[in-house]
Amino acid sequence: ADYKISDLEDTTVSFDSQQTINLKTGSDNSQHYAMLSGYTISVNKKADDYKDFATDKVTEKSSVYTDIVRSVIQSHSKDDISEELVKKEALQQIQKKFNTKAIVGITLTNFMYQ
């Protein structure tokens, strides 16, 4: 990637309470779920469209980011879900939704599933 850690601005979105998100039914036909208390969006401050993804903008549109993260989690079952996979797919969907490469990372806060 063509940015340094020092070029990144992180915006953390924290939920009021930990969210429980149902997973897709897997091979055991039982209901499993994931839990998440928030996430952090990392933006490259050197990107041309950085100003559209500065902290205030990300916070303003946090419901959109949250919906994407939730739908990615819901699209997986306990058989195939992993934190890395959710981060990768959520990032791709966010980049596509906003048509940007300024957003370069997402981390999940207290992500677990059972």
C-alpha positions as CSV (number, residue, x, y, z in Angstrom):
1,A,0.0,0.0,0.0
2,D,1.2,3.5,-0.7
3,Y,0.7,5.0,2.8
4,K,2.4,5.0,6.1
5,I,0.8,4.3,9.5
6,S,1.4,8.0,10.3
7,D,-0.9,8.9,7.3
8,L,-3.8,7.2,8.9
9,E,-6.7,8.7,10.9
10,D,-8.8,6.4,12.9
11,T,-12.4,7.0,13.7
12,T,-13.9,4.7,16.3
13,V,-17.7,4.0,16.4
14,S,-18.8,2.5,19.7
15,F,-22.3,1.0,20.2
16,D,-24.3,2.1,23.3
17,S,-24.4,-1.6,24.2
18,Q,-22.8,-4.7,22.8
19,Q,-24.7,-5.8,19.7
20,T,-25.7,-9.4,19.2
21,I,-25.9,-10.3,15.5
22,N,-27.4,-13.6,14.3
23,L,-25.2,-15.7,12.0
24,K,-26.5,-17.7,9.1
25,T,-27.5,-21.2,10.0
26,G,-24.5,-23.5,9.5
27,S,-23.9,-27.2,9.1
28,D,-25.1,-28.0,12.6
29,N,-28.5,-26.4,11.9
30,S,-28.3,-24.4,15.2
31,Q,-28.6,-20.7,15.7
32,H,-25.3,-19.0,16.4
33,Y,-24.5,-15.4,16.8
34,A,-21.7,-12.9,16.9
35,M,-21.2,-10.0,19.3
36,L,-19.6,-6.7,18.6
37,S,-19.2,-3.5,20.6
38,G,-18.0,-1.3,17.8
39,Y,-15.4,-0.8,15.1
40,T,-12.7,1.6,13.9
41,I,-12.4,2.9,10.4
42,S,-8.9,3.8,9.2
43,V,-8.6,6.5,6.6
44,N,-5.6,7.6,4.6
45,K,-5.2,11.3,5.1
46,K,-3.1,11.6,1.9
47,A,-6.0,10.3,-0.3
48,D,-7.6,12.8,-2.7
49,D,-11.0,12.4,-1.2
50,Y,-9.8,12.3,2.4
51,K,-12.0,15.2,3.5
52,D,-15.1,13.1,2.7
53,F,-14.0,10.5,5.2
54,A,-12.6,12.7,8.0
55,T,-13.8,11.7,11.5
56,D,-16.8,14.0,11.5
57,K,-18.0,12.5,8.2
58,V,-17.5,8.9,9.3
59,T,-19.4,9.6,12.5
60,E,-22.2,11.3,10.6
61,K,-22.6,8.3,8.4
62,S,-21.9,5.7,11.0
63,S,-25.3,4.0,10.5
64,V,-24.3,3.1,6.9
65,Y,-20.9,1.7,8.1
66,T,-22.7,-0.2,10.8
67,D,-25.3,-1.7,8.4
68,I,-22.4,-3.0,6.2
69,V,-20.5,-4.6,9.0
70,R,-23.7,-6.2,10.4
71,S,-24.8,-7.5,6.9
72,V,-21.3,-9.0,6.3
73,I,-21.4,-10.8,9.7
74,Q,-25.0,-12.0,9.0
75,S,-23.9,-13.4,5.7
76,H,-21.6,-16.0,7.3
77,S,-22.2,-19.1,9.4
78,K,-20.2,-20.3,12.4
79,D,-18.6,-22.7,9.8
80,D,-16.8,-20.0,7.8
81,I,-16.8,-16.8,9.8
82,S,-13.6,-15.2,11.1
83,E,-12.6,-11.8,12.2
84,E,-10.2,-11.4,9.3
85,L,-12.9,-12.4,6.8
86,V,-15.4,-9.9,8.2
87,K,-12.8,-7.1,8.2
88,K,-11.8,-7.9,4.6
89,E,-15.3,-8.1,3.2
90,A,-16.6,-5.1,5.2
91,L,-13.7,-3.0,3.9
92,Q,-14.4,-4.1,0.3
93,Q,-18.1,-3.3,0.6
94,I,-17.4,0.1,2.3
95,Q,-14.9,1.0,-0.4
96,K,-17.4,0.1,-3.1
97,K,-20.4,1.8,-1.4
98,F,-18.6,5.1,-1.1
99,N,-16.5,4.6,-4.2
100,T,-13.3,5.4,-2.4
101,K,-9.8,4.1,-1.7
102,A,-9.4,6.6,1.2
103,I,-10.7,4.0,3.6
104,V,-8.0,1.5,4.0
105,G,-8.9,-0.5,7.1
106,I,-11.4,-1.5,9.6
107,T,-10.9,-3.2,13.0
108,L,-13.6,-4.7,15.1
109,T,-14.0,-4.0,18.8
110,N,-14.7,-7.1,21.0
111,F,-15.7,-9.3,18.1
112,M,-16.6,-12.8,19.1
113,Y,-19.0,-15.5,17.9
114,Q,-20.4,-18.7,19.2
